Amino acid sequence: MTGLVEINFDGIIGPSHNYAGLSVGNIASSNNAGATAYPREAALQGIAKMRHNLELGLAQGFFMPLDRPNEGWLAALGTTVADAEPHLRAAAFSASSMWAANAATISPAPDAPDGKCHLTVANLQTMAHRSHEWPGTLAQLRLAFANNGYFSVHAPVPSPFGDEGAANHMRLCTNHDAAGFEIFVYGKSGGPFPARQHIEASKAVARIHGLNPERVIFAQQAEIAIAAGAFHNDVVAVANERVLFTHEQAFEQPQTLYDAIRNQMPDAEIIIVPTDKVSLEDAIKSYLFNAQLVTLPDGAGMALILPTEARENDAVWNYLTELVSGNGPIRKLCPVDVRQSMANGGGPACLRLRVVADPATVDERFMATRQKLDRMENVVAEYWPEAIRPDQLANPNLAAAVGEARARLLEICGLSKLVG
Ligand code: SUG
């Protein structure tokens, strides 16, 4: 298979972005509950990140924000935007589909016996505000990856088995276009916080994708990591090609996992960040592991696309600058400002879904170019609300403005058929 590259599909930050404190166990979301959000600034930050990655020479795609408030979901609950209790109204308004790492789990074509790239949309059933994302996400996946000679898009695993998508999935391989092995990370318990990824869902996705059981590893997330606020594994670990970059306390049985990885790939590079250099608390505050670990073109090694918060934490930044000054595979640090998303617990890696594919096989309406990003910026600047406070969600003018803003974006991307 030629032409296969890693494409990062970013969720465009929707016009209803707000801080309603909806995610128990996500410390940033809880701490910022009730704060004023700035959707315009948020979306511009997300577009700037895409532009930054395009300039690095990486392939970039995107997904549209979903239709919010989700009136159909409220109707199924027997209510409306005007009448809903505040927590249901906020759940209907949430722009949470921006965190595309939770959209689906992807097994690239070289890993699957039928030679297709498999995508299973995540049910996100643990959090009410995210549980109604999947139908809108599935509709986009079915459009973007409609070419069924190359892609197989699957419906979600049924409830009650929680599936949070690629945020709990890692793939190691010599190159993106070579067969690899896949690590599915699940949680059992997380102290006061829910374990959102259930092993039954992880196993189901591996089976649905037809993966060779000998090339799959299931690993439990450390309870203390979840309890410390690592509600998804991608808050404490990230993998790319031969490299796993992980916090020492990410997994319940780290040595068993490292041994299983080395058994699959003797030359795997496992970079373990010790607690005495970066505590779990600092890791979660700074989101250094929620970096995009990417392979730069032209043999320039790997880079970490990090949140600027990682630069502001001395322990973290000292560790990282030492890391890139050595002879290891990670050579470059690229801080990007995604503060609006970070304040709801979503760093650079949360905002993207990695799909290994030949860009020519993807519906080009979902692929980014500089010109398209320019046009998106103009729409955002003109139509995205400047500020939203949670107590404004009941205002009918806001729902109308959010609907209009999204419709404009769909229009310039040729995706108006996704309306509704
Ligand atoms: O599911 N935050 C998201 C953040 C998702 C981050 N994704 C990854 N780690 N891959 C979540 O907790 C906050 C919404 C609110 O409180 O308004 C929220 O849903």
Residues whose N, C-alpha, C, O or C-beta is under 5 A from the ligand:
A	BS01	SUG	N18 Y19 A20 G21 L22 S23 N26 S29 S96 W99 A101 N102 A167 H232 D234 N344 G345 G346 C350
